[in-house]
Amino acid sequence: MRSDVTYPELLSLVPRKPEWRVNWQAIWPLFPEFAALDSCPQDPVHHAEGDAGTHTRMVVEALVAHHDWRALRQPAREMLFWAACFHDIGKPATTRHEDDGRITSKGHSRLGANMTRAILREIGVPFDWREDICGIVEKHQLPFWLIERPLPERLAVQTSLVCRPDLLCLHAEADALGRICADQQAVLENVALARLTFLEAGCPCYAYPFENDESRLAFLESDARAADYTAFEDFRCDVTVMSGLPGAGKDTWIAGNCPALPVVSLDAVREALSVKPTDNQGTVIQAAYEAAREHLRAERDFVWNATNVTAQTRGKILRLLRDYGARIHIVYIEVPPKQLRKQNAARPDAVPDAVLDKLERKLEPPRLLECHEITYVLGDN
């Protein structure tokens, strides 16, 4: 546990005027994930400065020296500082020496976001602050190559639903300045073009303002839809999709907020079929999906109750609901780690700690990329 690190301590370590000094002696020992960066090699073509730790410190120093960062409001300045500190922590686990002699770290951005989320969740930082940091970490490479992708403005709009584009590009500029490479100027030019792309896409600083919720999902599902397209909202039923770690309180929320609705629960199906959580879940999933289809065919509102802790696991049921014309409302429930363990242990079907640990490391709270509406139910830290 990281009980010796606190949210106020993290905020106190963000450089402030007039010195704007980064206290590396206090920051670097906070997390072993930082120390691991010091022995993580990088491809010298893109990172002649050396290891990932050196690069990270150079990026943070470049950010702190940047006029635009210093001009930010304090909450944004604090968030972006820690995003820069965490942005490459996924590299040690993903770094590979390829057969051609190059060094790669494919997938480090997404893994780094998950690692950052786990660290900050354990500390107990505010949910929004944590997820803002994770959004920057997950997308931190995008401004480098956005302009080179097909349909860059569409990708810009999608990205605006994950993190603030202006802060993402400011971080990317610091990321480019915090390295030694022959193509640094070209990288900086790509970042400048990314800023322009976000501006032209209508989302330079915040999420794109879609006309309604269905317009957003219709745009995300089809390249033929323009962002300013106004979709007609005519849903056949409303489905509430629960999301949260085992023991977070999903059943309690359902009982208190929609007791009259039918519930398709994977736990209930598992119990009815006498299938253990460690057994093959194929029959459980099949039965649950058939129950969902029955409600959808009848155009009946219902609740889908499962952990659904990653975008990938949510994706299958969400696609089914979209196929049947349902309005999708995800309810995400999160409580602090200690409370989660206590509540899980009190359940008659408690999930083993090892399984819970694995789910916590994979946790991805839902985003508006996935559904019409999200309700975040957050326990106090």
C-alpha positions as semicolon CSV with decimal commas, in nm:
position;residue;x (nm);y (nm);z (nm)
1;M;0,000;0,000;0,000
2;R;0,107;0,359;-0,065
3;S;-0,040;0,497;0,256
4;D;0,270;0,708;0,310
5;V;0,192;0,920;0,001
6;T;-0,100;1,162;0,008
7;Y;-0,283;1,380;-0,240
8;P;-0,187;1,702;-0,058
9;E;0,176;1,590;-0,074
10;L;0,153;1,545;-0,450
11;L;0,008;1,894;-0,486
12;S;0,276;2,043;-0,262
13;L;0,547;1,906;-0,492
14;V;0,422;2,091;-0,799
15;P;0,669;2,375;-0,869
16;R;0,553;2,726;-0,789
17;K;0,678;3,074;-0,859
18;P;0,910;3,244;-0,831
19;E;1,167;2,961;-0,846
20;W;0,958;2,703;-1,037
21;R;1,201;2,440;-0,908
22;V;1,132;2,068;-0,949
23;N;1,220;1,884;-0,627
24;W;1,342;1,558;-0,777
25;Q;1,492;1,445;-0,447
26;A;1,140;1,433;-0,304
27;I;0,954;1,319;-0,617
28;W;1,163;1,035;-0,754
29;P;1,164;0,815;-0,439
30;L;0,784;0,834;-0,407
31;F;0,712;0,544;-0,640
32;P;0,923;0,243;-0,743
33;E;0,778;0,285;-1,092
34;F;0,988;0,600;-1,128
35;A;1,309;0,423;-1,027
36;A;1,238;0,153;-1,287
37;L;1,256;0,417;-1,558
38;D;1,624;0,480;-1,482
39;S;1,720;0,135;-1,608
40;C;1,480;0,132;-1,903
41;P;1,661;0,177;-2,236
42;Q;1,514;0,375;-2,524
43;D;1,579;0,375;-2,895
44;P;1,870;0,614;-2,956
45;V;1,713;0,731;-3,282
46;H;1,432;0,900;-3,089
47;H;1,597;0,924;-2,748
48;A;1,969;0,991;-2,766
49;E;1,944;1,131;-2,412
50;G;1,943;0,773;-2,283
51;D;1,711;0,595;-2,041
52;A;1,342;0,665;-1,981
53;G;1,411;0,820;-1,642
54;T;1,639;1,082;-1,792
55;H;1,380;1,150;-2,059
56;T;1,098;1,185;-1,806
57;R;1,291;1,437;-1,600
58;M;1,379;1,634;-1,915
59;V;1,012;1,639;-2,018
60;V;0,899;1,763;-1,678
61;E;1,168;2,032;-1,674
62;A;1,066;2,143;-2,024
63;L;0,703;2,160;-1,916
64;V;0,778;2,360;-1,602
65;A;0,989;2,605;-1,804
66;H;0,709;2,656;-2,058
67;H;0,525;2,988;-2,040
68;D;0,193;2,825;-2,130
69;W;0,218;2,580;-1,839
70;R;0,303;2,856;-1,595
71;A;0,004;3,055;-1,722
72;L;-0,245;2,774;-1,656
73;R;-0,485;2,787;-1,365
74;Q;-0,342;2,604;-1,069
75;P;-0,560;2,286;-1,091
76;A;-0,468;2,231;-1,456
77;R;-0,104;2,310;-1,385
78;E;-0,094;2,054;-1,104
79;M;-0,267;1,786;-1,307
80;L;-0,044;1,829;-1,612
81;F;0,272;1,827;-1,401
82;W;0,190;1,484;-1,262
83;A;0,078;1,360;-1,603
84;A;0,427;1,444;-1,728
85;C;0,583;1,260;-1,434
86;F;0,378;0,948;-1,504
87;H;0,360;0,961;-1,884
88;D;0,616;0,688;-1,958
89;I;0,583;0,455;-1,658
90;G;0,450;0,185;-1,889
91;K;0,781;0,163;-2,076
92;P;0,976;-0,080;-1,855
93;A;0,709;-0,348;-1,894
94;T;0,672;-0,301;-2,270
95;T;1,027;-0,232;-2,387
96;R;1,163;-0,484;-2,636
97;H;1,488;-0,521;-2,830
98;E;1,380;-0,603;-3,184
99;D;1,567;-0,826;-3,429
100;D;1,672;-0,525;-3,636
101;G;1,845;-0,371;-3,333
102;R;1,579;-0,111;-3,262
103;I;1,421;-0,064;-2,919
104;T;1,042;-0,039;-2,898
105;S;0,784;0,006;-2,623
106;K;0,459;-0,070;-2,802
107;G;0,149;-0,027;-2,588
108;H;0,326;0,168;-2,314
109;S;0,078;0,456;-2,324
110;R;-0,229;0,249;-2,243
111;L;-0,045;0,033;-1,990
112;G;0,098;0,348;-1,836
113;A;-0,251;0,491;-1,797
114;N;-0,365;0,175;-1,618
115;M;-0,060;0,179;-1,392
116;T;-0,111;0,546;-1,313
117;R;-0,477;0,485;-1,233
118;A;-0,387;0,204;-0,993
119;I;-0,125;0,417;-0,816
120;L;-0,344;0,724;-0,779
121;R;-0,650;0,521;-0,681
122;E;-0,453;0,363;-0,399
123;I;-0,339;0,704;-0,279
124;G;-0,696;0,831;-0,283
125;V;-0,673;1,132;-0,513
126;P;-0,999;1,281;-0,649
127;F;-1,153;1,076;-0,929
128;D;-1,169;1,356;-1,188
129;W;-0,808;1,462;-1,125
130;R;-0,692;1,103;-1,157
131;E;-0,882;1,038;-1,478
132;D;-0,760;1,365;-1,633
133;I;-0,404;1,249;-1,571
134;C;-0,477;0,903;-1,710
135;G;-0,629;1,055;-2,024
136;I;-0,311;1,253;-2,093
137;V;-0,091;0,950;-2,024
138;E;-0,300;0,728;-2,252
139;K;-0,301;0,973;-2,542
140;H;0,034;1,144;-2,491
141;Q;0,183;1,025;-2,821
142;L;-0,115;1,119;-3,037
143;P;-0,009;1,478;-3,125
144;F;0,314;1,341;-3,274
145;W;0,131;1,155;-3,549
146;L;-0,225;1,287;-3,559
147;I;-0,177;1,483;-3,880
148;E;-0,035;1,175;-4,054
149;R;-0,343;0,959;-3,992
150;P;-0,643;0,922;-4,222
151;L;-0,930;1,150;-4,113
152;P;-0,728;1,337;-3,848
153;E;-1,016;1,569;-3,757
154;R;-1,236;1,271;-3,666
155;L;-0,960;1,135;-3,446
156;A;-0,924;1,479;-3,289
157;V;-1,293;1,484;-3,198
158;Q;-1,270;1,135;-3,047
159;T;-0,962;1,232;-2,847
160;S;-1,137;1,540;-2,710
161;L;-1,372;1,302;-2,527
162;V;-1,075;1,154;-2,340
163;C;-0,863;1,455;-2,243
164;R;-0,831;1,829;-2,294
165;P;-0,671;1,881;-2,637
166;D;-0,487;2,199;-2,540
167;L;-0,324;2,033;-2,241
168;L;-0,246;1,721;-2,443
169;C;-0,063;1,928;-2,704
170;L;0,121;2,129;-2,439
171;H;0,240;1,803;-2,285
172;A;0,341;1,673;-2,628
173;E;0,546;1,986;-2,691
174;A;0,730;1,932;-2,362
175;D;0,771;1,564;-2,454
176;A;0,937;1,665;-2,780
177;L;1,160;1,923;-2,612
178;G;1,259;1,675;-2,342
179;R;1,461;1,451;-2,570
180;I;1,761;1,451;-2,798
181;C;1,683;1,345;-3,154
182;A;1,762;1,452;-3,509
183;D;1,396;1,509;-3,600
184;Q;1,298;1,720;-3,299
185;Q;1,190;2,014;-3,512
186;A;0,973;1,790;-3,729
187;V;0,808;1,647;-3,417
188;L;0,740;1,997;-3,285
189;E;0,587;2,091;-3,620
190;N;0,357;1,790;-3,599
191;V;0,246;1,899;-3,252
192;A;0,170;2,246;-3,388
193;L;-0,032;2,089;-3,668
194;A;-0,217;1,876;-3,412
195;R;-0,318;2,195;-3,229
196;L;-0,449;2,334;-3,555
197;T;-0,636;2,010;-3,626
198;F;-0,813;2,024;-3,291
199;L;-0,904;2,386;-3,362
200;E;-1,041;2,309;-3,708
201;A;-1,232;2,011;-3,567
202;G;-1,412;2,242;-3,325
203;C;-1,255;2,114;-3,004
204;P;-0,936;2,311;-2,932
205;C;-0,967;2,300;-2,553
206;Y;-1,258;2,082;-2,447
207;A;-1,477;1,794;-2,561
208;Y;-1,655;1,845;-2,890
209;P;-2,008;1,983;-2,827
210;F;-2,232;1,728;-2,999
211;E;-2,596;1,821;-3,054
212;N;-2,715;1,530;-2,841
213;D;-2,603;1,196;-2,700
214;E;-2,713;0,992;-3,001
215;S;-2,527;1,227;-3,235
216;R;-2,209;1,151;-3,044
217;L;-2,247;0,773;-3,068
218;A;-2,358;0,786;-3,431
219;F;-2,046;0,988;-3,515
220;L;-1,819;0,746;-3,331
221;E;-1,971;0,445;-3,504
222;S;-1,954;0,564;-3,864
223;D;-1,698;0,759;-4,064
224;A;-1,990;0,874;-4,279
225;R;-2,134;1,081;-3,993
226;A;-2,017;1,438;-3,953
227;A;-1,956;1,567;-3,602
228;D;-2,222;1,836;-3,646
229;Y;-2,483;1,582;-3,758
230;T;-2,800;1,596;-3,548
231;A;-2,929;1,246;-3,486
232;F;-3,294;1,177;-3,411
233;E;-3,333;1,025;-3,066
234;D;-3,601;0,757;-3,067
235;F;-3,506;0,468;-2,841
236;R;-3,689;0,139;-2,806
237;C;-3,594;0,098;-2,441
238;D;-3,357;0,223;-2,174
239;V;-3,089;-0,011;-2,043
240;T;-2,879;0,055;-1,735
241;V;-2,538;-0,111;-1,755
242;M;-2,358;-0,149;-1,425
243;S;-1,981;-0,120;-1,405
244;G;-1,757;-0,160;-1,104
245;L;-1,521;-0,393;-0,924
246;P;-1,664;-0,684;-0,722
247;G;-1,783;-0,555;-0,386
248;A;-1,817;-0,194;-0,501
249;G;-2,191;-0,190;-0,431
250;K;-2,362;-0,250;-0,765
251;D;-2,641;-0,465;-0,618
252;T;-2,705;-0,207;-0,346
253;W;-2,730;0,072;-0,603
254;I;-2,976;-0,127;-0,814
255;A;-3,194;-0,205;-0,513
256;G;-3,203;0,161;-0,413
257;N;-3,244;0,322;-0,755
258;C;-3,434;0,088;-0,987
259;P;-3,593;-0,186;-0,775
260;A;-3,882;-0,239;-1,018
261;L;-3,667;-0,313;-1,322
262;P;-3,576;-0,667;-1,427
263;V;-3,208;-0,741;-1,380
264;V;-2,985;-0,962;-1,591
265;S;-2,707;-1,048;-1,349
266;L;-2,412;-1,265;-1,440
267;D;-2,376;-1,364;-1,074
268;A;-2,742;-1,473;-1,061
269;V;-2,712;-1,668;-1,386
270;R;-2,396;-1,832;-1,258
271;E;-2,575;-1,937;-0,940
272;A;-2,879;-2,066;-1,129
273;L;-2,657;-2,280;-1,353
274;S;-2,435;-2,393;-1,062
275;V;-2,128;-2,259;-1,236
276;K;-1,836;-2,149;-1,020
277;P;-1,655;-1,822;-1,101
278;T;-1,343;-2,028;-1,175
279;D;-1,527;-2,255;-1,422
280;N;-1,568;-2,193;-1,793
281;Q;-1,813;-1,902;-1,826
282;G;-1,936;-1,977;-2,178
283;T;-2,277;-2,110;-2,073
284;V;-2,323;-1,823;-1,827
285;I;-2,253;-1,559;-2,090
286;Q;-2,476;-1,730;-2,344
287;A;-2,769;-1,752;-2,102
288;A;-2,726;-1,391;-1,989
289;Y;-2,718;-1,261;-2,344
290;E;-3,030;-1,455;-2,434
291;A;-3,208;-1,305;-2,133
292;A;-3,097;-0,960;-2,249
293;R;-3,226;-1,028;-2,600
294;E;-3,566;-1,125;-2,460
295;H;-3,595;-0,787;-2,288
296;L;-3,469;-0,605;-2,596
297;R;-3,713;-0,781;-2,828
298;A;-3,993;-0,686;-2,591
299;E;-3,862;-0,326;-2,583
300;R;-3,848;-0,352;-2,206
301;D;-3,621;-0,146;-1,982
302;F;-3,380;-0,354;-1,774
303;V;-3,048;-0,357;-1,588
304;W;-2,738;-0,544;-1,703
305;N;-2,536;-0,623;-1,391
306;A;-2,175;-0,735;-1,431
307;T;-1,831;-0,605;-1,338
308;N;-1,762;-0,456;-1,685
309;V;-1,437;-0,299;-1,564
310;T;-1,269;-0,255;-1,904
311;A;-1,383;-0,098;-2,228
312;Q;-1,326;-0,429;-2,404
313;T;-1,551;-0,629;-2,172
314;R;-1,822;-0,364;-2,190
315;G;-1,797;-0,350;-2,567
316;K;-1,985;-0,671;-2,647
317;I;-2,297;-0,595;-2,445
318;L;-2,295;-0,232;-2,559
319;R;-2,287;-0,340;-2,924
320;L;-2,584;-0,568;-2,863
321;L;-2,779;-0,286;-2,701
322;R;-2,699;-0,053;-2,990
323;D;-2,816;-0,314;-3,241
324;Y;-3,156;-0,317;-3,071
325;G;-3,188;0,060;-3,053
326;A;-3,158;0,095;-2,676
327;R;-3,058;0,406;-2,489
328;I;-2,753;0,312;-2,283
329;H;-2,688;0,451;-1,936
330;I;-2,373;0,322;-1,766
331;V;-2,360;0,346;-1,388
332;Y;-2,002;0,322;-1,267
333;I;-1,945;0,258;-0,897
334;E;-1,612;0,302;-0,724
335;V;-1,514;0,295;-0,359
336;P;-1,168;0,331;-0,200
337;P;-0,951;0,016;-0,207
338;K;-0,976;-0,054;0,167
339;Q;-1,353;-0,020;0,163
340;L;-1,372;-0,239;-0,146
341;R;-1,177;-0,516;0,026
342;K;-1,399;-0,495;0,331
343;Q;-1,721;-0,505;0,129
344;N;-1,596;-0,787;-0,091
345;A;-1,495;-0,994;0,213
346;A;-1,846;-0,953;0,355
347;R;-2,006;-1,105;0,045
348;P;-2,109;-1,473;0,060
349;D;-1,937;-1,521;-0,277
350;A;-1,627;-1,310;-0,207
351;V;-1,386;-1,278;-0,497
352;P;-1,034;-1,403;-0,411
353;D;-0,784;-1,125;-0,343
354;A;-0,562;-1,237;-0,630
355;V;-0,851;-1,202;-0,875
356;L;-0,946;-0,865;-0,730
357;D;-0,586;-0,746;-0,763
358;K;-0,587;-0,839;-1,131
359;L;-0,916;-0,662;-1,196
360;E;-0,793;-0,349;-1,017
361;R;-0,486;-0,335;-1,242
362;K;-0,707;-0,358;-1,552
363;L;-0,968;-0,107;-1,434
364;E;-1,089;0,138;-1,701
365;P;-1,382;0,356;-1,593
366;P;-1,635;0,416;-1,873
367;R;-1,618;0,719;-2,099
368;L;-1,871;0,895;-2,320
369;L;-1,710;0,719;-2,616
370;E;-1,917;0,417;-2,512
371;C;-2,271;0,519;-2,424
372;H;-2,536;0,790;-2,408
373;E;-2,501;0,873;-2,040
374;I;-2,272;0,790;-1,747
375;T;-2,341;0,824;-1,378
376;Y;-2,034;0,806;-1,156
377;V;-2,113;0,688;-0,804
378;L;-1,799;0,753;-0,602
379;G;-1,733;0,658;-0,241
380;D;-1,538;0,891;-0,015
381;N;-1,165;0,840;0,024
